[in-house]
């Protein structure tokens, strides 16, 4: 009788092991959510650092800001010495128009932000604005800093 009971107990143990070794049919999303939250925080911290880095002293106005767009705008900056930058790339004096023509051929409907130092003469800004218009850009915005309470 003893010999017959042992195989039954061994069969039960094998069956219970098989039951615990079955693949899980549930997906644990907790690690995925953790990774996504960490990435969200990284992008929230890094996004302000990705703005165009040409240092300028912008003119100040009371005009409200434009609404944000889904696509990244093209930024053209003019520093205090009159040097022109497209995004952060310096543009040589004679090559502004060909570069703008090439960019307009890719997408002329993109919004263009023109950033100019407040110390620049109006004529320099007007010349770059005319080059943008002649290249085919129609959505050009001048970027100014918001006037503060102590600006008068």
C-alpha positions in Angstrom: 0.0 0.0 0.0 2.8 2.3 0.8 4.3 1.9 -2.6 1.1 2.9 -4.3 0.7 6.2 -2.4 4.1 7.6 -3.4 3.4 7.9 -7.1 0.1 9.7 -6.5 1.9 12.3 -4.3 4.6 12.7 -6.9 2.0 13.2 -9.6 0.3 15.9 -7.5 3.6 17.7 -7.0 4.4 17.6 -10.7 0.9 19.0 -11.5 1.3 21.8 -9.0 4.7 22.7 -10.4 3.2 22.8 -13.9 0.5 25.1 -12.7 2.9 27.6 -11.2 5.2 27.5 -14.2 2.6 28.5 -16.7 3.3 31.8 -18.6 1.6 34.9 -17.2 -1.1 36.3 -19.5 -1.1 39.7 -17.8 1.3 42.5 -18.7 2.8 44.5 -15.8 2.7 48.1 -17.0 4.2 49.6 -13.9 7.8 49.6 -15.2 6.6 51.1 -18.5 4.7 53.9 -16.7 7.8 54.6 -14.6 10.0 54.9 -17.6 7.5 57.2 -19.4 7.3 59.5 -16.4 11.1 59.8 -16.2 11.2 60.6 -19.9 8.4 63.2 -19.4 10.4 64.9 -16.7 13.6 64.9 -18.8 11.8 66.5 -21.7 10.1 69.0 -19.5 13.5 70.1 -18.1 15.3 70.0 -21.5 12.7 71.7 -23.7 13.4 75.2 -22.5 17.1 74.6 -23.2 16.4 73.8 -26.8 15.4 77.3 -27.8 17.6 79.2 -30.2 20.7 80.3 -28.4 21.8 83.5 -30.1 22.1 86.1 -27.2 20.0 89.2 -28.0 18.5 92.1 -26.2 15.0 92.1 -27.7 12.9 95.2 -28.0 10.0 95.3 -25.5 6.3 95.7 -26.5 2.9 95.3 -25.0 1.8 92.9 -27.8 0.5 89.5 -26.7 2.3 86.3 -27.6 1.4 84.3 -30.6 -0.2 80.9 -29.9 2.1 77.9 -30.1 2.1 75.7 -33.2 2.4 72.0 -33.7 5.4 72.4 -36.0 8.7 74.0 -35.1 9.2 77.5 -36.5 12.2 78.7 -38.4 14.1 81.3 -36.4 16.2 84.0 -38.0 18.2 86.1 -35.6 20.3 89.2 -36.1 22.8 89.9 -33.4 24.0 93.4 -32.3 26.8 93.5 -34.9 24.3 92.8 -37.7 25.4 89.1 -38.2 22.4 86.9 -39.3 21.8 83.4 -38.0 19.3 80.8 -39.2 18.4 78.8 -36.2 21.9 78.7 -34.6 23.9 78.6 -37.8 25.8 81.7 -38.7 25.0 82.9 -42.3 27.7 84.6 -44.4 26.7 88.0 -45.7 26.2 87.0 -49.3 24.6 83.7 -48.8 21.4 84.7 -46.9 19.1 84.8 -49.9 20.2 81.4 -51.4 19.8 79.7 -48.0 16.3 81.3 -47.5 15.3 80.2 -51.1 16.4 76.6 -50.3 14.4 76.6 -47.0 11.3 78.1 -48.7 11.4 75.4 -51.4 11.2 72.8 -48.6 8.3 74.5 -46.8 7.2 78.1 -47.4 4.2 77.8 -45.1 6.4 77.4 -42.0 6.1 80.3 -39.5 9.4 82.3 -39.4 10.3 84.1 -36.2 12.6 87.1 -36.8 14.6 88.0 -33.7 16.6 91.2 -33.9 18.6 93.0 -31.2 17.0 96.2 -30.1 20.2 98.2 -30.7 20.1 97.5 -34.5 19.1 100.2 -36.9 15.7 99.7 -38.5 17.2 99.3 -41.9 19.1 96.2 -41.1 16.0 94.5 -39.8 14.0 95.7 -42.8 16.6 94.3 -45.2 16.4 90.8 -43.6 12.6 91.0 -43.5 12.6 91.8 -47.2 14.9 88.8 -48.0 12.5 86.6 -46.1 9.5 87.9 -48.0 11.3 87.6 -51.4 12.3 84.0 -50.6 8.5 83.2 -50.4 7.9 83.1 -46.7 4.4 84.6 -45.8 4.1 83.8 -42.1 6.8 86.1 -40.6 6.6 87.2 -37.0 8.8 89.7 -35.2 9.8 88.5 -31.8 9.8 91.0 -28.9 10.2 90.6 -25.2 7.1 91.3 -23.1 7.3 94.8 -21.5 7.6 94.6 -17.7 6.1 97.0 -15.1 9.4 98.8 -14.6 10.0 99.3 -18.4 7.7 102.3 -18.5 
